[in-house]
């Protein structure tokens, strides 16, 4: 006789960290709870009993299905809910208790919504809807040593189960996926959060190594089975071996039946590794076919758009991103986690859907394609359209950082003053949260962090600091970021005062272990003309202390010449210390340039040049600084420096490319072509230079045809050739070969640039 509605069944081993949260979240739902322990040596069993669970003990024999099946015959409830210790209920328990009695007797399995956290950000989730609820006493059991599948019937059903009702875990380096049944059982109103595959957890490597061992055993029993090969690829991804993962995915796809429910996720994961490996042609070929099979799968549209962008097909990529948005309601998985639509309830338990509930990365059909479209529109100069697309992304996810930063960036590009950018972002933030009425006020207050960080990302540091001061709290912004913003705003004295106060009043000096914070403190001191204080040297590691002291002495004693000697009592800096000073100086120079402290960077460059014995070493150092200046947006200072380097000796391939790109931007295509060709002579594999050279040829050909059309306007063939050439130019310009300058770098294009062209002597 049944004694309750729902029972919780789980297997555990050493889960004392997760178990209290898990069992506590299901307490109001479960009439009974079975915890099968497979050999815990921590407090897992004690915690389970404290939550009134019935604890069963089993020897771990490297078979998940065997362990999971132990408790199923003991169920005294109508329904069994199988969960893992690193999962917990976040929504829908009351609704589930009301829903289950209405389910028709013929329906014996139900899906639930699982939110897999794949990052620390709120929106870093993968959603899927596997079968987790099933009626007790109906012959259900699990099979499979790993990635166990729910089946019903005799052992002869084993092969059928592999392509039927699986619940499949799948992770790439940046996410998690789970499989769903193609039969589309009704969706129950229960939402479960899973965070056992966060990057911090996966970094230990314990789970993937365990899974690899079990999969190898499974494949020994069932060689070349596509389902196990797929999961082998997933495990290789977790272990960071993307090449082996690609091989396993390719082998699995060759023999996976079209009707296999895990096949769409296999296509998705296979494409992701191809993109990681920059094998864009293969990814293009795969998705050109598979998108037609799974047209409602927004993730495939998103991946295809990314692939097209990398191939230079930006206009087509824009269209594909729009297709992802168009089909965002087709996959059966709502992206608004707090209001998941329950199709099963509207059909009184039938829950029929026309499309499978695909495994989907949150935002794949809304804010991610909108943001990608915004970037493309911004690149093409359609700034109003870009701003609108970023705003649409924020309607779907008000805390999506890339959309906030994109909006701030495009406002700066539009010529808006920083005060106006701050005002528009604050207004947009308030409007977004008005539309999210289910959010609590405290959460909305927290999320103004996105506005502050967006202001800093576009170089509006004063406005970011002012808004932070208005809020009277740091909103979780790391101290190192705060100090960096002050330095970028040229609040040099404020940085020094903050650091001294933190050292004097703070109980924990570990904050100074952050290398970025320490560098900014040093830059502030030297930019202000002061030596490093004793407090700075006190928080410096002993092995670094000599280099810091030497560099400090070098900068603060303007009359000191650098002498490098070995074993001489009159030496100023030994060869060993000099090498450490050069390395440290390069880091400080780059940081000084990034924070706009060009005078310090110039001064340090002149001093460090004396540490290089050979002229060619000084020349290489100078080219390196020019490249740093260029990447940071000081393009004219970089160009002047590289031109002087050309007069002194040979430029390296990367420096030739930088100078070539600068000349190309100004329309001097013949000079740019010569520079790109020289870069390719040194480094034939420099694809950016190859793309630049190709564009120069096209631009020069276009100029020739335009001149001929001016001389002979009646020759129609020339106009047709010009049209074709312009189309090729538009395509080639879409290739990702140009240096990308965002708002902070664009500001430096017009900033007063310290003159770096100088002699190194």
C-alpha positions in Angstrom: 0.0 0.0 0.0 1.3 3.4 -1.0 2.2 5.7 1.9 3.0 8.9 0.1 3.2 10.9 -3.1 6.9 11.4 -3.8 10.1 9.7 -2.5 13.6 10.9 -3.0 16.2 8.4 -4.1 19.9 9.1 -4.4 23.4 7.5 -4.3 26.2 9.3 -2.4 29.8 9.0 -1.5 31.6 11.7 0.6 29.0 14.4 0.0 29.0 16.1 3.4 29.5 19.5 1.7 26.4 19.2 -0.6 24.0 16.9 1.2 22.5 19.2 3.8 21.5 21.7 1.1 20.1 19.0 -1.1 18.0 17.2 1.5 16.8 20.4 3.1 15.5 21.7 -0.3 13.3 18.6 -0.8 12.1 18.2 2.7 8.6 19.6 2.1 8.2 17.4 -1.0 9.4 14.0 0.1 7.3 11.5 2.0 10.4 9.3 2.3 14.0 9.5 1.3 16.5 6.7 0.5 20.2 7.5 0.5 22.4 4.7 -0.8 25.9 5.2 0.5 28.8 3.6 -1.5 31.5 4.0 1.1 31.7 7.5 2.5 34.4 8.2 5.1 33.1 11.7 6.0 29.9 12.8 7.8 27.6 11.9 4.9 25.8 9.1 6.6 25.3 11.1 9.8 23.9 14.0 7.8 21.5 11.8 5.9 20.1 10.3 9.1 19.8 13.8 10.7 17.4 14.5 7.7 15.4 11.4 8.5 16.7 9.5 5.4 16.8 5.8 5.3 20.5 4.9 4.7 21.4 1.9 2.6 25.0 0.7 2.3 26.5 -0.8 -0.8 30.0 -1.6 -2.0 31.1 0.6 -4.9 31.7 -1.7 -7.8 32.1 1.0 -10.5 28.6 0.8 -11.7 26.2 3.8 -11.1 23.2 1.9 -12.4 23.7 -1.0 -10.0 24.0 1.4 -7.0 20.9 3.4 -8.1 18.7 0.4 -8.5 19.2 -0.8 -4.9 16.6 1.5 -3.4 14.0 1.4 -6.2 12.2 -1.8 -5.0 11.8 -0.3 -1.5 9.8 2.6 -2.6 6.4 3.0 -0.8 5.4 6.2 -2.6 3.5 6.8 -5.9 6.4 8.6 -7.5 10.2 8.3 -7.3 12.4 11.3 -7.8 16.1 10.6 -8.5 18.5 13.4 -7.6 22.2 13.8 -6.9 23.8 15.4 -3.9 25.0 18.4 -5.8 21.4 19.3 -6.8 18.8 21.2 -5.0 15.2 22.3 -5.6 14.8 26.1 -6.4 11.2 26.3 -7.5 8.0 24.4 -8.0 7.6 22.1 -5.0 4.1 23.3 -4.1 3.1 23.2 -7.8 4.4 19.7 -8.1 2.5 18.4 -5.2 -0.7 19.8 -6.8 0.2 18.6 -10.3 1.1 15.0 -9.7 -2.4 13.8 -8.6 -3.8 15.2 -11.9 -1.4 13.2 -14.1 -3.3 10.5 -16.1 -2.5 6.9 -15.0 -1.1 6.1 -18.5 1.7 8.5 -18.0 4.4 6.9 -16.0 7.4 9.3 -16.5 7.8 13.0 -16.2 10.6 15.5 -17.1 11.8 18.2 -14.7 13.9 21.3 -15.5 17.5 21.2 -14.5 19.7 24.4 -14.4 23.3 23.5 -14.7 25.6 26.3 -13.4 28.7 26.5 -15.5 30.2 29.7 -14.1 29.9 32.2 -11.3 27.8 34.7 -13.2 24.0 34.5 -12.7 23.4 33.8 -16.4 26.1 31.2 -16.8 23.8 28.2 -17.0 22.9 25.3 -19.3 19.2 24.2 -19.2 17.9 20.7 -19.9 14.8 18.7 -19.1 15.5 15.0 -18.4 13.2 12.3 -17.0 13.7 12.2 -13.3 10.2 11.4 -12.0 8.7 8.0 -12.6 6.0 5.9 -11.0 7.1 3.3 -8.5 6.3 -0.3 -9.0 6.1 -0.1 -12.8 9.3 -2.0 -13.5 11.6 0.9 -14.0 15.3 0.4 -13.4 18.7 1.9 -14.5 21.3 0.4 -16.8 24.8 1.5 -17.6 28.0 1.5 -15.7 28.2 5.3 -16.2 25.7 7.9 -17.6 23.0 5.4 -16.5 19.7 5.3 -18.4 16.2 4.6 -17.1 14.6 1.6 -18.8 11.5 -0.5 -18.3 11.3 -4.2 -19.0 13.8 -7.1 -19.0 17.5 -7.1 -19.7 16.8 -7.6 -23.3 15.8 -3.9 -23.5 19.4 -2.9 -22.9 20.3 -1.9 -26.4 16.9 -0.1 -26.9 17.6 2.0 -23.9 20.8 3.4 -25.2 18.7 5.3 -27.9 15.6 5.9 -25.8 15.3 7.4 -22.3 18.8 8.5 -21.4 19.8 11.1 -18.9 23.2 12.1 -20.2 25.8 14.3 -18.6 28.0 16.2 -21.0 30.6 18.9 -20.4 32.9 21.0 -22.6 35.6 23.2 -21.1 33.1 25.9 -20.6 29.7 24.2 -20.0 27.6 21.2 -19.2 24.9 19.4 -21.2 22.4 16.8 -20.5 20.3 14.7 -22.8 16.5 14.5 -23.0 14.1 11.9 -24.3 12.8 12.3 -27.8 9.5 10.9 -26.6 8.8 14.2 -24.9 7.2 13.1 -21.6 5.2 15.8 -19.9 7.2 18.5 -18.1 6.6 18.6 -14.3 6.6 22.0 -12.5 9.9 21.4 -10.7 13.1 23.3 -11.2 16.4 21.9 -9.8 19.7 23.6 -9.6 22.9 21.7 -10.2 26.3 23.2 -9.4 28.6 20.2 -9.1 30.3 21.0 -12.4 31.4 24.5 -11.7 34.9 25.2 -13.0 36.3 25.4 -9.5 35.0 21.9 -8.8 36.1 20.5 -12.2 39.6 21.9 -11.8 40.4 19.0 -9.4 40.0 16.6 -12.2 38.5 13.9 -9.9 35.2 13.4 -11.7 36.5 13.4 -15.3 39.3 10.9 -14.3 36.7 8.7 -12.7 34.4 8.9 -15.7 37.2 8.1 -18.1 38.0 5.0 -16.3 34.4 3.8 -16.3 33.9 4.7 -19.9 36.9 2.8 -20.9 35.4 -0.3 -19.2 32.0 0.4 -20.8 33.7 0.6 -24.3 35.6 -2.6 -23.6 32.2 -4.3 -23.1 30.5 -2.5 -26.0 33.3 -1.5 -28.5 32.7 1.6 -30.7 29.2 2.2 -29.2 28.3 5.7 -30.4 26.7 6.7 -27.1 29.7 5.8 -25.0 32.0 7.4 -27.6 30.1 10.6 -27.3 30.5 10.6 -23.5 34.2 9.7 -24.0 34.5 12.9 -26.0 32.8 14.9 -23.2 35.2 13.5 -20.7 38.3 14.4 -22.8 36.9 17.9 -22.9 36.7 18.0 -19.2 40.3 16.8 -19.0 41.4 19.5 -21.5 42.3 17.1 -24.3 40.2 18.8 -27.0 42.0 16.9 -29.9 41.0 13.5 -28.5 37.5 14.9 -27.8 37.1 15.8 -31.4 38.2 12.3 -32.6 35.6 10.7 -30.2 32.8 13.1 -31.3 33.5 12.5 -35.0 33.5 8.7 -34.5 30.3 8.8 -32.5 28.5 11.0 -35.0 29.3 8.6 -37.9 27.3 5.8 -36.3 24.7 7.6 -34.1 21.2 7.0 -35.4 19.3 10.2 -36.5 16.6 9.4 -34.0 19.0 9.1 -31.1 17.9 11.8 -28.5 21.4 12.7 -27.6 22.4 13.4 -31.2 21.5 17.1 -31.2 23.7 17.7 -28.2 26.4 15.6 -29.8 26.3 18.0 -32.8 26.4 21.0 -30.5 29.3 19.7 -28.5 31.3 18.6 -31.6 30.8 22.0 -33.2 32.0 23.7 -30.0 35.3 21.8 -30.0 35.8 22.5 -33.7 35.4 26.2 -33.0 37.8 26.0 -30.1 40.4 24.4 -32.5 39.6 27.1 -35.1 38.5 24.5 -37.6 35.9 26.8 -39.0 35.5 25.1 -42.4 34.6 21.8 -40.7 32.2 23.5 -38.3 30.6 25.3 -41.2 30.1 22.1 -43.1 28.6 20.3 -40.1 26.2 23.0 -39.2 25.1 23.7 -42.8 23.5 20.2 -42.7 22.6 19.7 -39.0 20.8 23.1 -38.6 18.2 21.9 -41.1 17.5 18.8 -38.9 17.2 20.7 -35.7 15.9 24.0 -36.9 14.5 25.0 -33.5 17.8 24.5 -31.7 19.0 28.0 -31.1 22.4 26.9 -29.9 23.3 25.6 -33.3 22.3 28.9 -34.9 24.4 30.8 -32.4 27.4 28.5 -33.1 26.9 28.9 -36.9 26.8 32.6 -36.5 30.1 32.6 -34.7 31.7 30.3 -37.3 30.5 32.6 -40.1 32.0 35.6 -38.4 35.4 33.9 -38.2 35.1 33.2 -41.9 34.4 36.8 -42.6 30.8 36.3 -43.6 29.5 39.0 -41.3 26.2 39.8 -43.1 25.3 36.1 -43.2 26.3 35.8 -39.5 23.9 38.6 -38.6 21.1 36.8 -40.4 21.8 33.5 -38.6 21.9 35.2 -35.2 18.5 36.6 -36.1 17.3 33.1 -36.8 18.4 32.0 -33.3 16.1 34.8 -31.9 13.3 33.9 -34.2 13.2 30.3 -33.0 13.6 31.1 -29.3 10.2 29.6 -28.3 10.6 26.4 -30.3 12.9 24.5 -28.0 10.4 24.0 -25.1 12.7 25.5 -22.5 11.9 28.9 -21.2 14.9 31.2 -20.5 13.1 33.1 -17.8 14.0 30.7 -15.0 11.5 32.2 -12.6 8.5 31.7 -14.9 9.0 28.4 -16.7 5.9 27.7 -18.8 4.4 24.3 -18.0 3.0 22.9 -21.2 2.2 19.7 -19.4 -0.3 21.4 -17.1 -2.1 23.1 -20.0 -2.8 19.7 -21.6 -3.8 18.1 -18.3 -0.8 15.8 -18.2 -0.3 15.1 -21.9 2.3 17.8 -22.5 2.7 17.1 -26.2 5.4 19.2 -27.9 6.3 19.6 -31.6 10.0 20.1 -30.9 12.4 18.3 -28.6 13.4 20.1 -25.4 17.0 20.6 -26.5 19.9 21.0 -24.2 20.5 24.8 -24.4 22.9 27.3 -23.0 20.9 30.0 -21.3 20.6 33.0 -23.5 21.3 31.2 -26.8 18.0 32.4 -28.2 17.8 35.9 -26.7 20.5 38.0 -25.1 23.5 36.2 -26.6 22.5 36.6 -30.3 21.2 40.1 -29.6 24.6 41.0 -28.2 26.4 39.4 -31.1 24.2 41.3 -33.6 24.9 44.5 -31.7 28.6 44.0 -32.1 28.3 43.4 -35.8 26.0 46.5 -36.3 28.5 48.5 -34.3 31.4 47.4 -36.4 29.5 48.4 -39.5 28.9 51.8 -38.1 25.1 51.3 -37.4 25.4 52.7 -33.9 21.8 53.4 -33.2 20.8 49.9 -34.3 23.6 48.5 -32.2 22.5 50.3 -29.1 18.9 49.0 -29.6 20.2 45.5 -29.9 22.2 45.7 -26.7 19.1 47.0 -25.0 17.0 44.1 -26.3 19.6 41.8 -24.8 19.3 43.5 -21.4 15.5 43.1 -21.5 16.1 39.3 -21.5 18.9 39.4 -19.0 19.4 42.6 -17.0 22.7 41.4 -15.6 24.4 40.3 -18.8 27.8 42.0 -18.6 28.7 41.9 -22.3 25.5 43.7 -23.3 26.1 46.4 -20.7 29.6 46.9 -21.8 28.5 46.9 -25.5 26.0 49.6 -24.8 28.5 51.8 -22.9 31.0 51.2 -25.8 28.6 52.2 -28.5 27.5 55.3 -26.6 31.1 56.4 -26.4 31.6 55.7 -30.0 28.5 57.8 -30.8 30.3 60.8 -29.3 28.3 60.9 -26.0 30.2 62.6 -23.1 30.9 60.5 -20.1 28.3 62.2 -18.0 25.6 61.4 -20.6 26.8 57.8 -20.9 26.5 57.4 -17.1 23.0 58.9 -17.1 21.8 56.7 -20.0 23.1 53.6 -18.4 21.5 54.4 -15.0 18.2 55.2 -16.7 18.4 51.9 -18.7 19.2 50.0 -15.5 16.1 51.4 -13.7 13.9 50.7 -16.7 15.1 47.1 -17.0 14.3 46.4 -13.3 10.9 48.0 -13.6 10.0 45.2 -16.1 11.4 42.5 -13.8 8.8 42.9 -11.1 9.4 39.5 -9.7 12.9 40.5 -8.6 13.4 41.8 -5.1 14.6 45.3 -4.4 17.8 44.1 -2.8 18.8 42.1 -5.9 18.1 45.1 -8.2 20.2 47.3 -6.0 23.1 44.8 -6.2 22.9 44.7 -10.0 23.9 48.4 -10.4 27.4 46.8 -10.3 26.9 46.1 -14.0 26.5 49.8 -14.7 29.6 50.7 -12.7 31.7 48.1 -14.4 30.3 49.1 -17.9 31.4 52.7 -17.2 34.9 51.6 -16.3 35.0 49.3 -19.3 34.5 52.2 -21.7 37.0 54.4 -20.0 34.6 56.6 -18.0 36.5 56.0 -14.8 35.5 59.2 -13.0 31.8 58.4 -13.5 32.3 54.8 -12.3 34.0 56.0 -9.2 31.5 58.7 -8.6 28.6 56.3 -8.9 30.4 53.9 -6.6 30.8 56.7 -4.1 27.1 57.6 -4.3 26.2 54.0 -3.5 28.5 54.1 -0.4 29.6 50.5 -0.9 31.8 48.7 -3.4 29.2 46.2 -4.7 31.6 43.3 -4.6 34.1 45.0 -6.9 37.6 43.7 -6.2 39.9 46.1 -4.5 42.4 45.7 -7.3 39.9 46.9 -9.8 39.0 49.9 -7.7 42.6 50.9 -7.4 43.2 50.4 -11.1 40.2 52.7 -11.9 41.6 55.4 -9.6 45.0 55.2 -11.4 43.4 55.3 -14.8 41.5 58.4 -13.6 44.9 59.9 -12.7 44.1 59.9 -9.0 47.7 59.0 -8.3 47.7 60.4 -4.7 44.5 58.6 -3.9 46.0 55.3 -4.9 49.0 55.9 -2.7 46.8 57.0 0.3 44.5 54.0 -0.2 47.5 51.6 -0.2 49.1 53.1 2.8 45.8 53.2 4.7 45.1 49.5 3.8 48.5 48.5 5.0 48.3 50.5 8.2 44.7 49.7 9.2 44.0 46.3 7.5 44.4 43.1 9.4 44.9 41.0 6.3 47.7 42.0 4.0 47.0 39.2 1.5 45.2 41.7 -0.6 48.6 43.0 -1.7 49.5 39.5 -3.1 47.5 40.4 -6.2 50.2 41.3 -8.7 47.9 43.9 -10.5 47.3 45.8 -7.2 51.0 45.8 -6.4 51.9 47.0 -9.9 49.4 49.9 -9.7 50.7 50.9 -6.3 54.2 51.1 -7.7 53.1 52.9 -10.8 51.3 55.5 -8.6 54.4 56.1 -6.5 56.8 56.5 -9.4 54.3 58.6 -11.4 54.1 60.9 -8.4 57.9 61.1 -8.3 58.1 59.2 -5.0 60.2 56.2 -4.1 58.5 52.9 -3.1 57.6 53.1 0.7 58.8 50.6 3.2 55.2 49.3 3.5 55.3 48.3 -0.2 58.6 46.4 0.2 57.2 44.8 3.4 54.5 43.0 1.4 56.8 42.0 -1.4 58.0 38.4 -1.7 61.7 38.0 -0.7 62.7 36.6 -4.1 61.2 39.6 -5.8 62.5 42.2 -3.4 65.9 42.8 -5.1 64.4 43.5 -8.5 61.9 46.0 -7.0 64.6 47.7 -5.0 66.9 48.0 -8.0 64.1 49.3 -10.2 63.1 51.8 -7.5 66.7 53.0 -7.2 67.0 53.2 -11.0 63.9 55.5 -11.3 64.4 57.7 -8.2 68.1 58.5 -8.7 68.2 60.4 -11.9 72.0 60.7 -11.9 72.7 57.0 -11.4 74.2 55.2 -14.4 73.7 51.5 -14.8 76.9 49.4 -14.6 76.7 45.6 -15.2 79.6 43.6 -13.8 80.2 40.2 -12.5 81.9 39.8 -9.2 83.2 43.3 -8.9 82.7 45.2 -5.6 81.9 48.4 -7.5 79.0 47.0 -9.4 75.6 48.8 -9.3 73.5 46.0 -10.6 74.7 42.4 -11.2 73.9 40.6 -14.4 71.4 38.4 -12.5 69.6 41.3 -10.9 69.6 43.2 -14.2 67.7 40.4 -15.9 65.1 40.4 -13.2 64.9 44.2 -13.4 64.3 44.0 -17.2 61.5 41.5 -16.8 59.8 43.5 -14.0 60.3 46.8 -16.0 58.5 45.4 -19.0 55.5 44.5 -16.8 55.5 48.0 -15.2 55.9 49.8 -18.6 52.9 47.9 -20.0 50.9 48.7 -16.9 51.9 52.4 -17.1 50.8 52.6 -20.7 47.5 50.8 -19.9 46.8 53.4 -17.1 47.7 56.4 -19.2 50.9 57.1 -17.3 53.0 57.7 -20.4 55.6 59.9 -18.9 56.5 57.2 -16.5 56.6 54.6 -19.3 58.9 56.8 -21.3 61.2 57.5 -18.4 61.4 53.8 -17.5 62.0 52.9 -21.1 65.0 55.2 -21.3 66.5 53.7 -18.0 65.9 50.1 -18.9 67.5 50.6 -22.4 70.8 51.0 -20.5 70.4 47.4 -19.2 70.7 46.0 -22.7 74.2 45.4 -23.8 73.7 44.6 -27.5 72.1 47.2 -29.9 69.8 44.7 -31.4 68.4 43.9 -27.9 67.6 47.6 -27.4 65.9 47.6 -30.8 63.8 44.6 -30.0 62.8 46.2 -26.7 61.8 49.4 -28.5 59.7 47.5 -30.9 58.0 45.7 -28.1 57.1 49.0 -26.5 55.7 50.3 -29.8 53.4 47.2 -30.0 52.2 47.8 -26.5 51.4 51.4 -27.3 49.6 50.3 -30.5 47.4 47.8 -28.7 46.5 50.4 -26.1 45.4 52.8 -28.8 48.4 55.2 -28.9 48.7 54.5 -32.6 50.6 57.6 -33.6 53.2 57.3 -30.9 53.6 53.6 -31.9 54.0 54.4 -35.6 56.6 57.1 -34.9 58.6 54.7 -32.8 58.5 51.9 -35.4 59.5 54.3 -38.2 62.6 55.2 -36.2 63.2 51.5 -35.5 63.2 50.9 -39.3 66.0 53.5 -39.6 68.0 51.7 -37.0 67.6 48.1 -38.1 65.2 45.4 -39.2 61.7 45.2 -37.8 60.2 42.0 -36.5 57.2 40.4 -38.3 54.7 41.6 -35.7 56.0 45.2 -35.7 55.9 45.2 -39.6 52.2 44.1 -39.3 51.4 46.9 -36.8 53.0 49.5 -39.0 51.3 48.0 -42.1 47.9 48.1 -40.4 48.5 51.8 -39.4 49.4 52.7 -43.0 46.4 50.7 -44.4 44.0 52.6 -42.1 45.2 55.8 -43.7 44.6 54.5 -47.2 48.2 54.0 -48.3 47.6 50.5 -49.7 50.9 50.2 -51.7 53.0 51.0 -48.6 50.9 48.7 -46.4 51.3 45.9 -49.0 55.1 46.2 -48.9 55.1 46.0 -45.1 52.7 43.0 -45.0 54.9 41.2 -47.5 58.0 41.8 -45.5 56.2 40.4 -42.4 55.2 37.3 -44.4 58.8 36.8 -45.6 59.8 36.6 -41.9 56.8 34.7 -40.7 54.8 32.9 -43.5 52.2 31.7 -41.0 51.2 35.2 -39.9 47.6 35.0 -41.2 46.7 38.5 -40.2 49.4 39.8 -42.5 48.3 37.5 -45.3 44.7 38.9 -45.0 46.0 42.4 -44.9 48.1 41.8 -48.1 45.1 40.3 -49.8 43.0 43.4 -49.0 45.8 45.7 -50.3 45.7 43.9 -53.6 41.9 44.3 -53.8 42.1 47.9 -52.8 44.8 48.7 -55.4 42.8 46.8 -58.1 39.7 48.8 -57.2 41.7 52.1 -57.5 42.9 51.0 -61.0 39.4 50.1 -62.2 38.0 53.4 -60.8 40.6 55.3 -62.7 39.9 53.4 -65.9 36.1 54.1 -65.5 36.9 57.8 -65.2 38.9 57.6 -68.5 36.4 55.3 -70.2 32.9 55.7 -68.7 31.2 53.9 -71.5 32.9 50.5 -70.9 30.2 48.6 -69.0 32.5 45.6 -68.3 34.6 47.8 -66.0 31.6 48.7 -63.9 30.6 45.1 -63.6 34.2 44.2 -62.5 34.1 47.0 -60.0 30.8 45.7 -58.5 32.3 42.2 -58.1 35.5 43.6 -56.6 33.6 45.7 -54.0 31.7 42.5 -53.0 35.0 40.7 -52.5 36.4 43.6 -50.5 33.3 43.6 -48.2 33.8 39.9 -47.6 37.5 40.3 -47.0 37.0 43.2 -44.6 34.9 40.9 -42.5 37.8 38.6 -41.7 39.0 39.1 -38.1 42.5 40.4 -39.1 42.3 44.0 -37.9 43.2 45.0 -34.3 40.0 45.6 -32.4 39.9 49.0 -30.6 37.2 49.5 -28.0 36.2 52.7 -26.2 39.3 52.9 -24.0 41.6 52.5 -26.9 39.6 54.9 -29.1 40.0 57.6 -26.4 43.8 57.1 -26.7 43.7 57.7 -30.5 43.0 61.4 -29.8 44.8 61.7 -26.4 48.0 63.7 -26.0 50.7 61.1 -26.7 54.1 61.3 -25.2 56.9 61.3 -27.7 58.5 57.9 -27.6 60.9 58.3 -30.6 64.2 58.6 -28.9 67.8 57.4 -28.8 68.6 54.5 -26.5 71.9 55.7 -25.1 
